[in-house]
């Protein structure tokens, strides 16, 4: 999702820079692009929040299940995800993963 957001922002910036060369009213253009960036950020933030809620709901349902197998699977899933998170943070450093061409 982060790469999708990054590529969408990059495309929007390229479009803005191209239009800046031909647009006489820069302030209006800037306001239009600011609104577009805010909308884009809101869309991706909403999508990410929905994914977090869905994941939390699935985990809670599994942990509250009377089925011990589902509870064990939920525990294993949480442990694996915690290990993966720790590994990716260790590999990428404190700032998160770097994108190609950066750093």
Secondary structure, DSSP 4 states (H G I P E B T S, - for coil): -HHHHHHHHHHHHHHHHHHHTT-S-HHHHHHHHHHHHHHHHHHHHHHHHHHHHHHHHHHHHHHH-S-HHHHHHHHHHHHHHHHHHHHHHHHH-TT-PPPTT--
